[in-house]
């Protein structure tokens, strides 16, 4: 994700210096586009993505979600959550380029882009790792056990983080804070204001272009190609396995053999058949959201023919890239039955706990009222028959036994989710 304008960009966000009438109007149009894209659309995407990734982390912490694949998913949710949280700083920076705080300018220059793009690139590389794991599961089952281990998963995750850090580390030295002075920019008042500019002395443009292209190839184009190719092969391999399985079931003359084959393969078959919609959804969303930003970064220019048209395409590409890190949870919800079941169980458990707490509170209040009445020399119930007091005792007994019933029900639901 590249939000800076480029080494040659010197005009600040909200000021049009020494421009003609047409250029001023175009600059105002660019500012409106940026406000809509980064002040309205992007914050909504970030908020939805943060909620989704937090729910993903809560779900994947459940006991039934243990294994290599869910380890990848947990790291994916954590990296997406971190990158979306850091995007808040970048959105503020885009809409308010000048700052009167030197510390804020230092953050914008040396840390902001690095801390946003490292988790984003880590997320992309982890998606590639999951794709490779699923490809071996379907198309290379004899070698699947060698790569589908926690040790390999940890190495893949560490490798993804390391590659992302190395690729984005130069961004810490690419820009530096400078004082906002004429004619570079117009300070809003007489105070000292700071802006972020490219450090062409330390990082000349002749170095920036090769670095830029190598980085984009490694974090955009190669992952997109791998994701599309491997997911296509995985889906095709699974369809072939399903066709072969159906043919063997039709041609089998030995009923006992067919029964044994079904009993050993049926569990894996039911598990893998949910893989196709998930892979197709990931492939489509990843391609749709990542390709525009990759094309945008590949055609990056400091002097476009139409700044407004270029800004629209740039805003769409950046918002789509943010959207790609916000959709993972909702894709899992739509395509993974086990996650849907777990989410329902968590919601049901929360409601049961809330209901039990409310019932206990009512019993406590009733007991306190009865105690006060008893201290005043009154009977336990205003009704001579004592029905109210008996009902309170029965309610207290029921609430006392209710946690055990809730615990047994939750244990049954957890076993059902594991079988699913």
N, C-alpha and C positions, 0 to 999 in steps of 0.2 A: 504494500500500500504506500503510494507516494503522494503526499499532500503538498510538499514544497513545490514552488513554481519552477525552480531550476537555477543554475548558477548565474544566469544573466538577469534574473528577475529582480527588480529593485523597487517597483511601485508597491506601496503598502496596500492593505486591503481596503480601507475606507477613504482614501484620499486620491484624488486625481490631480497630479501636479503637472502644470504646463501642457495640458491637453486641449485639443480643439473641442468645439461643441459636440461633434459626433462622437469623439472619443470619450467625452464625459458622459454622454448618454449611454454609450456601450458599457462604460465602467459602472454606472448605476444599475444597468440590467444585470451585469455580472454579480454585483452585490446582492440583488434580489434573488438570483439563482442560488447563490451560496447560502443565503439565509433560509430559503425553503429547504435546500438539501441538507444543510448541516445544523440548522436551528430548529427544524420541525421534523423532517423525515428521519434523519439519523438518530436523534434522541429517542424516538419511539422504538426504532429497531433495537437500540442498545438496551432500553428498559425491558422489552419483551425477551431479548436474548439473555439478559442477566437472570430474570426469573426462571426461564427454561433451564439454564445451566445449573442454577442452584437446586432446582427440583431433580435434575439428573444426578447431581452429586449425592443428594439425600437418598434417592432410589438405589444407586449403585453401592451405597453403604449397607444395604440390607444383606442378611446372611445368604440368601439364595443366589445373589449375584457375585459368585466367586469364580475366578478362572482367568485365563489369558485374555480372552476377548473383552471381558468387562474391565480388565486392567487398562487396556487401550482406551476404552470408552471413558473411564474415569479421568485419565490424563487428558483426553480430548476435551472433556467438560471443564477441567481446571484451566487449561490453556485458553479456551474460548472465554471463560469467565474473566480471566486476568486481562486478556486483550480488550474485551468490551468495556471493562472498568477503566482501563487506561485511555480508551477512546474519548471519554468525557473531557479529559484535559485537552486533547487535540481539537475537539469541537469548539471548546472555548477559545483556543488559540486561533483558529481559523476566523471566527467571528470577531475577535478582539486581538488584532495583531500587536498593537502597541501595549506596553505595560510599564507602569511607573516603578515596579519592583525589579531590582536587578537579579534577585534570587529566582524570581519567576522566569525571567529571560534566560538565566542559566539552565533552568529545568527544560524550557522549550528547546534550547539549542543542543544540549548534550545528552539528555536522558529520554525525552519524550518519545521520539520516533523509534529509538532502540527498544524501549520497554513495551511499545505497542506491537512492533513488527516481529519481535522474537517469539512471543507466544502465538501470534498468528501463523508464522511459518512453521512453528512446532506443531500446531494443529493440522496444517496441511500435510506435513510429513507423517504424522501419526495416522491420518486417514489413509495414506498410501500404505503404511505398515499393516493396517487392518485389511486393506484390499489384497495385499500379498498373502496374508494369513488365510483369508477366505478362498483365494485362488488355489492354494495348496490343499485346502480342505476338500475341494470338489474335484479339481483337475489333477492333482498330484497326491493322492491319499497315501501312497507308500512312503513319501518323504514328509508327510504332514506332522507326524509325531516328533520329528527332529527339530522343527521350528516352532511348534505350538507348545512352548514351555515358558515358564515364568522367567527363566534365565535369559532366553532369547528376547522375550518381551522387554525386560529391563534394559538389555543392551540396545535394543531398537529405540526405546524411549530416550535413553541417554544420548545415543547417536543423533537423534532428531533434534534434541535441544542443543547439542554441540554444533551441529551444522547451522542451525538458525542463529546462534550467537556469533559464529565466525562470519556469516554472511552479512549480518547487520552491525557488527562492531565498528566498521568505518563510519557509520552514521553518527557516532559519538564525536567525531572530529570533522564532520563535513560542514557544520555551521557554527557560528559564534554570535554572541550578543554584541550589538553596537548601539551607540547612542543615536536616538532619533533626532536628526538635524536636517535642515534644508541643504540641498534640494532633494536629498534622498527621500525624505518624508517630512510631514508637517506635524510638529508636536501639538497635542490638543490644547496645552496651556503652557505656562512659563516653567513648569517643573521639568525635571529630567526624565524623559521617557526612553524606553529601550525597545528595540526590535531585533529579530533574528535574521541574519543574512548568511549566505554561503561564504565559507572561508576559502576563497580562491587561492590565497597564498599557501596554505597548508595542503589543500586538495585541489589542484588545478583541474580545469575542465577536461584536459587531455587524459587524465586518470579517471575522471568520473564516468565518462561514456563506456569504456570497457568494463569497469566495475559494475555499472548499471545493467549492462546487457548480461553479464555472467550471472548476476544475482537474479534477474528476472527469469532466465532460462532455468535456473535450479529451483526456484521457489514457485514458479507459475507454470511454465510450458511443460517441463518434464513431468511434474505431478499430474497435470491434466491429462497428458497423453497416457501415462501409466494407469491412471484411474479408469479412463475410458476403455483401453485395450484389455486390461485384466478383468474388469467387471463384465465386459462383453464375453470374454472367454469363459468366465465363471458361470454366467447365465447359460451359455450354450452347452457347457459341460454338464450342468445340472439337468438341463432338458434332455440331453442324451441319456444320462443315467436314469431318469424317470421313464423315458421311452423303453429302454432296455429292461427295466424292472417290470413294467407293464407287460412287455412281450414274454418275459420269462414266466410271469404269473399266468398268462393265457395258455402257454404251451406246456406248462408243467402237468404231467400225468400222475405224479405221485403226490397224493394229498398231504401225507405227513411231511414230505420234503418242502412242499409249498408252505405248510404251517410253520416249519422251522425257519425257513427263509424269511417269512413275514415277521415272525417274532423277533428276529435279530436285526432286521433292517428297518422295521416299521418305526422304531423310536427315532433313529437318525433321520429317516425320511420325513417324519412330521416336523422335526427340528429344522431340517434344511429347506423344506418347502416354504417356510416363512422368510428365507434368505433372499429369494428373488425380488419381491417388492422392495425390500430394504436396499439391496444393491442397485436396483434400477432408480429408486428415489435419490440415493446418494449420488449416483452418476449424473443424473439430470440436474439436480440442484448445484452440485459442485461445478459442472461445466457451465451452467447458465450464470452463476454468480462469479466465477473466477476468470472466465475467458474475457469478458469486457474489460476488467481491470488489467489483465495481461496485455491486451491490445492497446489499451490506453497508455500503459507504461512503455510499451515498445515504440509507440509513435510520439513519445514525449517531445514537446517542442517548447521553446521559450517565446516564439513569435508566431502564433497561429494566424491564419488568414482572418478568421472570425473568432474573437475572444469569447463571445456569448455562446456560439455553437460548441466550441471546444470546452467551455466551462460546463455546459449541460452534459456533454458526454463524460467529462471527468467526474462530475457529481454523481451521475448514474453509476459509473464504474465503481467509485468509492463506496457508495451506499450498498451496492450489490455485494461487494466484498465484505462489508460489515454484516450484511444479512446472512452470508454463508456461515458465519460463526455464531449466528443466533438461531439457526434452524435445526441444529442437530437433535435437540431434545424432542421437537415436534415431529421430526421424521421417525425417531425411535418409537414415539407414542403411536403413530399411525401404522407402523410396520411391525412392531414387536409385541406379540401377545403377552409374553411374560412380563414386560414392563408395564403394560396396561393393567394386568392383574395385580401386580405389586402396588401400583398407584391407587387402585381401588381399595385394596386392603389397608393401605396407610390412611386414606380418607375415612374409611369405615371405622378404623381403630380410633382415630381422632374424635369422631362423633361419639363413639361409645365411651371414651374417657371423659369427654365433656359432659355427656348425659349422666355418667356415674358421679362426677364431681358435683353437678347440680343437685342430684338426688341426695347426696351426702350432706350438702349444705342445707337442704330443706329439713332433713332429719335433725341436724344440729340445732337449727332454729326452733323446731318443734319441741325438742328436749329442753332447751333453755326456757321456752315459754311455760312448759309444764312444771319445770323446777320453780320458777317464780310463783306460779299459782299454788304450788304445794307449800312454799314458804309462807304464803299469805293465808294458809289454812283452808284452801279450796280443794276440791276434788281434782283428780287427774283429768277429768273430762267434764265440760259443762253439760254434757248429756248424761242423765242419770243412769242410763244403761251402760255407759262406759265404752260406747262404740268408737269414739274418736281416739281414746287412749289405746284401744286394741289395734286400731288401724295404724297408729304411729309405731307400735311395737312390731307389727307385721312388716311395715315399710322398712324399719331399721334392720330387721332380720334379713329381708330381701336384699338390701343394699350391702349388707355384710357378706352375703354369699355371691353377690354379683361379680366382683373381681375374679373369683375362681371360674365362673361361667365365661366371662370375657376372655380370660387366659386360655381356657380350653378351646374356645371358638377361634382365637387367633392362631393357636398351634395347628388346628385343622386347616385353616386358610393358608398358612405357610407351607404345610405339606402338599396342599393342592397346587400352590404356585410352583413348587419344586418339580412336581410331576409334569405340569404343563411345560 
